[in-house]
Amino acid sequence: QVQLVESGGGLVQAGGSLRLSCAASGTIFRLSAMGWYRQAPGKQRDLVAGITSGGSTNYADSVKGRFTISRDNAKKTAYLEMNSLKPEDTAVYYCKLVRFSDRYNYWGQGTQVTVSS
């Protein structure tokens, strides 16, 4: 059974930084694509950043140059480094794992990020 455990959210002032972690178990992590999404109250869940099994990355325009997604296959963990945070980055952040065998999506429980102005 695939499980994703997120951590690292919290309250930070505008301009500050946070690093989110997503620890995976129950699947071959190194073959899986990973993604970070966020959902603000009353809004849809949107992609923030993604990383393939080969390490290629993509970002939403709103976070380019500020956020960095990475992965450590030995630790089976994906990260989202968030710098220069803005109040509009406030949301619940979710990680997603795409299982390599059938492209099935697994989601973490979410972690709250709140950026105060």
Buried (B, 14 or more C-beta within 10 A) or exposed (E): EBEBBBEBBEEBEEEBEBBBBBBBEEBEBEEBBBBBBBBEEEEEBEBBBBBBBEEEEEBBEEBEEBBBBBBEBEEBBBBBBBBEBBEEBBBBBBBBBBBBEEEEEBBBEBBEBBBEE
